[in-house]
Amino acid sequence: MLHESLWRENADVIRSCLEHPFVRGLADGTLSHDAFRYYVAQDALFLRAFVRAYALAAAKCADLDHARLFHELMTGALNELKLHAGYAAQLGIHLTHVKPDPATSAYTEFLLRVAWHDSLAEIIAAMLPCMQLYWYLGTELAASLYPQHPFEDWIGTYSSKEFKQLCTRLEWLLDEVASDCPAVRDAYCYAMKCELGFFSAPMENPP
């Protein structure tokens, strides 16, 4: 299946994400308050763009079942934003005042450009890496949980059955509507590289 092929072809980037100091800090609970605070603020901006991209994808669907699926996915992203709003309140982040950093801008501008101008297949290919990667990281990190782990809610969200179901449905939709072509592969590959850059930003930007 196409979604499996794309995942395998990007194994090196995926491994780099899993082994990234930011992700390892999430896993063992040692990630600094400042790094997590920075990440939450930027990820909230990213998720807002993700919601918009889902809405634009739904508008391009000729098949109503596909449009309904994008509505479900958009609802899932909105629920993620609730998690971030809770973290923001705890961490003293005013989300309305946050400006995107270069990594966030590169990723969100790419997503919205694809969503506005490219095919439905390319939109899905650009959005799937986030879903697949976070499910993968969530399940890997769930094995590291211990009582009162500081990032238990984050890990629990992305290792949940509900998140896996959304990811699986988007994988199915890619296989349903996309052909194995350079444009689809390029969109997927670029998005996965953006994920790695997104994890680097909190470690490279001191408070």
TIVEXSE-571480 format. One record per residue: x, y, z of N, C-alpha, C in turn. Coordinates in steps of 0.001 Angstrom, whole numbers, plus 500000, padded with zeros to 6 digits. Each point is the difference from the previous one (the first is absolute). Layout:
residues N
XYZXYZXYZ...
***
This chain:
residues 207
500836498806500000499164501194500000500874501249500000499470501070499414500792501212499835500428500586501341499090500035500973500377500618501280501133499239500680500044498684499824501078499204500580501313500244499269499913500110498671501192500264499202500626501344500358499171501024500135500508501327500352500640499994501388499389499315500930500551499904501358501376499331499971500115498899499266501283499294499921501075500864499355499630500721498959500981500812499280500536501155500846499281500381501019500419501101500868500478499510501363500423498747500046500377499382501275501141500741500688500943500534499226501136500692500618499549501262500739499100500764499393499504501217500647499162499636501220499199498963499868499161499550501115500869499571501182501055499277499710500917499578501063500666501209500655500344500986499174500603501216500552499031500732500921498718499959499665498988500602500878499932499258501329499948498681499943499908499202501226501216500214500897501171500151499389501238500137500761500348501456500311499154500921499573500288501417500201500017500334501495500895500868500444500048500355501424498677500518500554499232500703499175498696500479500467499086498823500330499938499031499096499118498841500201500518499123501130501315499841500093500540499212501109499691500676501340500018501338500004499636500715501219498548499804500376499125499948498986498601499663500264499892498595500577500769499075499432499908498598500406500393499798501456501122500590500402500477499738501366499603501080501006499254500999499513499491501019500910500983501095500347501145500040499301501036500982500340499961501244499118499086500065499046499922501174499128499774501250500846500733501050499690499906501205500819498638500674499860499629500701501044498758500776499998499996500978498831501120500668499763500059501006498940499830499378498620500631498841499770499881499346498697498567499545499750499357499426501012498627499536499810499060501186499816500219501044500740499182501209499870500110500560498579501205500051499495500227500496498636499264499116498991500136498688500173499358499046499092498484500150500014499401500074501170498543500112500103499500501229499254500681501113500170499581501239499343500059499870498484501097499439499498500144499861498549499065498922499443499804498930500753499130498925499515498550500450499935499599500888500878498640500543499922499808500769498693501011500762499595499926500698498713499927499001498854500809498952500097499984498976498957498632499336499895499412499652501132498709499308499983498892500866499411500075501289500206499011500883499375500102499923498482501216499976499487500188499849498553499541498622499539500222498993500829499577498638499668498482499935499868499296500650500910498538500053499935499549500660498700500631501099499637499645500687498754500268499109498791501102499277500022500320499117498880498975498875499875499550499451501131498943498991499949498729500577499385499653501222500375498794500626499455500121500201498495501165500428499544500212500190498564499975498665499267500537498963500620499954498674499392498561499516499866499204500208501038498594499589499943499272500695498864500331501265499775499338500758498931500341499461498622501120499286499877500410499456498706499458498594499751499296499440500981499511498626499882498726499940499168500020499194498958498780499726499246499175498926500702500669499138500732499354498908500732499634500492501402498717499926500350499562500505501302500564499192501159500239498714499798500607499203501067501413500488500307500717500382498957501339500553500209499916501327500750499019500816499634499819501291500680499673499793501479499175499002500296499665499706501404501244499576500782500855499242499348501231499576500663500868501206500350500107500944499089500783501198500306499366500796501136498689499978500078499332500669501122500376499327501321500048498670500008500405499278501207501447500324500375500858500051498981501403500307500249500171501423500525499209500914499453500051501380500469499558500073501463498975499238500355499548499952501391501106499463500907500725498987499512501113499467500772501082501037500246500311500796498974501004501060500157499516501073500966498715500302499960499444500973500946500091499477501434499831498690500171500161499413501333501453500086500476500943499835499064501410500186500349500249501426500478499338500947499354500158501400500409499505500225501424498987499237500419499541500103501385501096499558500967500717498930499631501126499553500820501037501111500118500292500646498872500989501069500003499516501212500804498702500270499929499458501114500787500176499730501491499815498744500396500215499638501397501450500169500413500901499539499136501421500192500283500350501486500053499441500772499063500298501436499956499594500678501304498837499616500528499539500580501263500954499647501142500462498750500013500922499562501052501358500692499897500434500245498745501347500508499763500059501513499844498840500653500085499977501451499881500257500513498598499528499262499007500186500398498603498752500726499520500167501166499424498897500723499378500032499686498505499203499022499586500095499493498635499707501065498954499181500984500341499673501045499028501199500899499706501027499945500851501168500861499826501173499274499349499850498706499734501119499207499488500204500262498508501262500189499611500361500173498600500697498733499507499745499595498761500640498781499499501500500179499815500755498988500374501432500018499734500246499489498576501239500019499505500243499572498616499555498571499700500190499077500950499592498615499761498484499887499879499280500685500869498535499987499943499509500662498728500586501125499643499590500707498781500222499135498772501161499348499922500287499159498837498976498878499870499662499381501122499069498869499978498581500466499685499518501016500683498609500427499800499797500637498632500969500764499534499867500599498669499978498926498920500815498975500175499975498866499071498637499319500012499491499668501188498707499320500102498884500798499340499942501277500290498906500811499467500163500252498509501226500099499536500213500142498556499511498749499262500352498836500523499534498749499397498480499908500076499438500342501151498547499899500183499236500918499052500536501176499744499327500939499100500166499627498530501184499539499630500335499964498576500183498611499398500176498974500820500345498695499450498843499012500111500259498793499544498950498980499945499684499458501389498856499341500102499610499378501262501044498979500436500535499240499053501019499002500327501230500644500622500423501127499454501175500688500537499720500597501381498777500471500209499642500518501325500112498894501045499445498850499696500057498884500950501446499593500251500798499946498931501410499621500143500758500992500871499617501264499945500660501023500811499567499945501461498808499483500269499462499987501358500234498678500727500171498928499242500121498686500620501248499835500870501166500540499624501176499789500853499796500417501451499347501108500233499743500445501373499203498950500764498949499497499388499146499019500672500761498706500272500681499494498973500729498744500166501124500134501026500745501090499891501150500164500882499572500138501455498963500772500256499582500207501389499411498721500597499298499228499195499527498708500497501192499108500345500973499958499102501195499182500224500748500454501253500233501291500116500711500508501176499197499763501277498690500217499915499164499777501174500080498575500506499940499031499082500049498596500414501388499623500504501037500534499374501361499715500465500233500591501393499543501230500196500237500667501280499111499454501112498869499402499632499105499446501019500700498924500821500974499333499391500744498967500722500887500594501087500244501320499925500877500659500974499237500652501149498677499927499963499212500686501025500256499428501395500026500877500960500124499609501399499037500870500808499695499641501242499031500782500779500381501474500071499006500853499755500165501461500035501011500501498960500050499313498876500849500457498887499526501393499585500904500978499836499563501375499709499321500179498647500230499072499074499410500134498670499023498866499695499391499487501060499070498878499856498823500351499097499448501194500124498857500385499176500374500051498525501160500559499699500465500080498610500163498603499418500709499147500722500238498640499522498686499241499882499116500177500970498717499310499968499140500407498824500039501273499643499211500474498858500428499305498722501306499914499772500492499505498714500187498489499957499822499339501127499999498536500003498591499443500163499004500865499960498623499569500257499395499261498811499020499185500306499273499281498953499320500975499058499485501084500529499289500986499179500941500663498992501213500327500440500950500622499072500428498996498935500217498763500391500366498960499036498910499835498948498751500033500406498901499851499042500005501121498971500251501227500440500063501123499065501166499831499035501135499584500516501170499778499157499727498913498962499412498910500435499708498886499100499038500415498900499041500825500324499033500443498995500651500920498976500936500833500444500696500856499041500934499167499117500620498979500560500805499078499190499132499330498939498832499546500412499076499366499051499619500967498886499746501246500363499577500977498998501125500292499010501232500054500479501117500176499067500040498853499003499904498775500490500015498840499108498816500012499039498893500560500435498777500032499200500100500997498852500571501176500239499914501073498997501319500320499313501127499552500543501297500427499462500646498914499154500716500441498991500850499104499231501439500199500449500821499020499713501407500071500382500728500869498979500122501291500310500587500942499052500969500929500729500904500655499272500987500868500653499387501100500859498908500603499560499411501107500763499534499531501374499391498833500057499534499444501274501188499657500893500999499365499433501179499630500779500749501225500517500104501013499146500706501216500412499276500703501147498670500060499919499226500648501062500180499266501324499946498683499954500161499190501209501395500188500592501012499909499149501386500099500454500285501365500614499527501058499364500253501342500519499328500189501356498765499525500124499290500135501272500712499246501117500517498812499700500703499240501035501265500729500434500695500614499066501188500779500358499615501220500840498846500580499702499514501122500816499760499567501438499527498771500183499783499494501357501310499979500786501060499555499362501296499962500670500463501409500362499837500932499074500362501382500281499174500600501120498754499581500091499108500511501046500489499579501381500535498775500112500527499541501285501316500697500353500740500407498986501283500661500263499818501415500532498959500682499539499837501419500332499975500284501504499274499227500819499985500319501439501366499863500669500862499159499416501324499796500582500988501074499547499660500673498908500919500978499406499629501433500335498857500208500642499532501350500300499899500182501505501008500573500622499945500196501455498905500985500374499478499915501231498916500890500428500452501453500066
***
